[in-house]
Amino acid sequence: MAKKSGASSGGPTTAATAALMRAGVLFTPHVYRHDAASTDFGAEAARELGVDAARVFKTLMVDTDAGLGIGIVSVSDQLDLKALAGALGAKRAAMADKGLAERKSGYVVGGISPVGQKTRLPTVIDESALEFATIFVSGGRRGFDIELAPGDLAGIVAGSFAVIRRG
């Protein structure tokens, strides 16, 4: 299970791990070899970590008519933009520009963590995360994921749960 950890136990210190440690949230760092040619970051993480893709979650920034927001869905699923818009109190949503996502989060695309972002945005986690004791999300750089309980993730990002995947 997850433990309070950081750079001293094998994982790098990032804004995400620093925020988790400050908050006393239990997590486990997982470093893996990132292939610079890879563009399917979530599938790569699941494969390299040897875990079911349903437990690895991607962080996606959207631009809605109510402002920016974050949707967190399993890498084995696709984000339902209309469902996320509704969960965020908006009528419509589109994927945010990559440059904007990097500026607002403080992370590079493919390594955007939901934790420790520069700008805290309304966050919705797909409720499928609740099926697992722990899930994996980006730790703040490519080739680095953190494992933590879904409830702990929701707590640290002030997020909520809803069905936001296409099904």
C-alpha positions as CSV (number, residue, x, y, z in Angstrom):
1,M,0.0,0.0,0.0
2,A,1.0,3.6,-0.1
3,K,3.4,5.2,2.3
4,K,4.6,8.7,3.0
5,S,7.6,8.9,0.8
6,G,9.7,11.1,-1.4
7,A,13.1,11.5,-3.0
8,S,14.8,9.7,-0.2
9,S,13.1,6.4,-1.1
10,G,13.6,6.3,-4.8
11,G,11.3,9.0,-6.2
12,P,12.2,12.5,-7.3
13,T,11.0,15.5,-5.4
14,T,8.5,17.4,-7.5
15,A,5.8,20.0,-6.7
16,A,3.4,17.0,-6.4
17,T,5.5,15.0,-3.9
18,A,6.3,18.1,-1.9
19,A,2.6,19.0,-1.6
20,L,1.7,15.4,-0.6
21,M,4.5,15.4,2.0
22,R,3.4,18.8,3.4
23,A,-0.2,17.5,3.7
24,G,0.9,14.2,5.3
25,V,-0.7,12.2,2.5
26,L,0.5,8.6,2.1
27,F,1.8,7.8,-1.3
28,T,4.3,5.5,-3.1
29,P,6.6,6.9,-5.8
30,H,7.2,4.8,-8.9
31,V,9.9,5.7,-11.4
32,Y,10.1,4.1,-14.8
33,R,12.1,4.5,-17.9
34,H,10.3,6.9,-20.2
35,D,10.9,6.5,-24.0
36,A,11.3,10.0,-25.5
37,A,9.6,8.7,-28.7
38,S,6.4,7.7,-26.7
39,T,3.4,10.0,-27.0
40,D,0.9,7.7,-25.3
41,F,2.1,8.5,-21.8
42,G,-0.6,6.7,-19.8
43,A,-0.3,3.5,-21.7
44,E,3.5,3.7,-21.4
45,A,3.2,4.2,-17.6
46,A,0.8,1.2,-17.2
47,R,3.1,-1.0,-19.3
48,E,6.3,0.0,-17.7
49,L,4.9,-0.2,-14.1
50,G,3.3,-3.6,-14.9
51,V,-0.2,-2.5,-13.6
52,D,-3.6,-2.7,-15.1
53,A,-4.3,0.4,-17.2
54,A,-7.6,0.8,-15.4
55,R,-5.6,1.8,-12.3
56,V,-3.5,4.4,-14.1
57,F,-5.2,7.8,-14.4
58,K,-4.4,10.7,-16.7
59,T,-4.9,14.3,-15.8
60,L,-6.6,16.4,-18.5
61,M,-7.2,20.1,-18.5
62,V,-10.3,21.4,-20.2
63,D,-11.5,24.9,-21.1
64,T,-15.2,25.3,-20.4
65,D,-17.7,28.2,-20.7
66,A,-17.3,28.5,-16.9
67,G,-13.4,28.5,-16.9
68,L,-10.6,25.9,-16.8
69,G,-11.0,22.6,-15.0
70,I,-9.4,19.2,-14.5
71,G,-10.7,15.8,-15.4
72,I,-9.0,12.7,-14.2
73,V,-9.8,9.4,-16.0
74,S,-8.3,6.0,-16.4
75,V,-5.9,5.7,-19.3
76,S,-8.0,2.8,-20.5
77,D,-11.0,5.2,-20.9
78,Q,-11.7,8.4,-22.8
79,L,-12.9,11.6,-21.3
80,D,-16.5,12.5,-21.9
81,L,-16.2,16.3,-22.3
82,K,-20.0,16.8,-21.9
83,A,-20.1,14.8,-18.7
84,L,-17.1,16.7,-17.3
85,A,-18.6,20.1,-18.3
86,G,-21.8,19.2,-16.4
87,A,-19.8,18.0,-13.4
88,L,-17.9,21.4,-13.4
89,G,-21.2,23.4,-13.7
90,A,-20.6,24.3,-17.4
91,K,-22.5,23.7,-20.6
92,R,-19.6,22.7,-22.8
93,A,-15.9,21.8,-22.6
94,A,-13.0,21.4,-25.0
95,M,-9.5,20.2,-24.3
96,A,-7.3,23.1,-23.2
97,D,-4.4,24.2,-25.4
98,K,-1.2,22.3,-24.5
99,G,0.7,25.5,-23.8
100,L,-2.0,26.8,-21.5
101,A,-2.2,23.5,-19.7
102,E,1.6,23.6,-19.1
103,R,1.5,27.2,-17.9
104,K,-1.4,26.8,-15.5
105,S,-0.3,23.4,-14.1
106,G,3.5,24.1,-14.0
107,Y,4.1,20.7,-15.5
108,V,5.0,19.5,-19.0
109,V,2.3,17.6,-21.0
110,G,2.8,13.9,-20.3
111,G,3.8,14.7,-16.8
112,I,1.0,16.8,-15.6
113,S,0.1,15.8,-12.1
114,P,-3.2,16.7,-10.5
115,V,-1.3,17.5,-7.3
116,G,0.8,20.6,-6.8
117,Q,-0.4,22.6,-9.8
118,K,0.5,26.2,-10.1
119,T,-3.1,27.2,-10.4
120,R,-5.7,25.2,-8.4
121,L,-8.6,24.4,-10.7
122,P,-11.9,22.6,-10.1
123,T,-11.2,18.9,-10.3
124,V,-13.4,15.9,-11.1
125,I,-12.1,12.3,-10.7
126,D,-13.9,9.6,-12.6
127,E,-15.7,7.4,-10.1
128,S,-14.1,4.3,-11.4
129,A,-11.1,5.3,-9.3
130,L,-13.2,4.2,-6.2
131,E,-13.0,0.6,-7.4
132,F,-9.4,0.5,-6.3
133,A,-7.6,0.8,-3.0
134,T,-4.9,2.8,-4.8
135,I,-4.5,4.4,-8.2
136,F,-1.5,5.8,-10.1
137,V,-1.3,9.4,-11.3
138,S,1.6,11.4,-12.7
139,G,4.1,12.5,-10.2
140,G,5.0,15.7,-12.0
141,R,7.3,14.5,-14.8
142,R,7.4,11.9,-17.5
143,G,8.6,8.6,-16.2
144,F,7.3,9.2,-12.7
145,D,4.0,8.2,-11.2
146,I,2.7,8.3,-7.6
147,E,0.4,5.7,-6.1
148,L,-2.2,6.9,-3.6
149,A,-5.7,6.2,-2.4
150,P,-8.5,7.8,-4.5
151,G,-10.0,9.5,-1.5
152,D,-6.6,11.0,-0.6
153,L,-6.2,12.4,-4.1
154,A,-9.7,13.9,-3.9
155,G,-8.8,15.5,-0.6
156,I,-5.6,17.1,-1.6
157,V,-7.0,18.5,-4.9
158,A,-10.4,19.4,-3.3
159,G,-11.9,17.2,-6.1
160,S,-15.2,15.4,-6.5
161,F,-16.1,12.1,-8.0
162,A,-18.5,11.7,-11.0
163,V,-18.8,9.5,-14.1
164,I,-16.8,11.5,-16.6
165,R,-15.6,8.7,-18.9
166,R,-17.2,7.7,-22.2
167,G,-19.0,4.4,-21.7
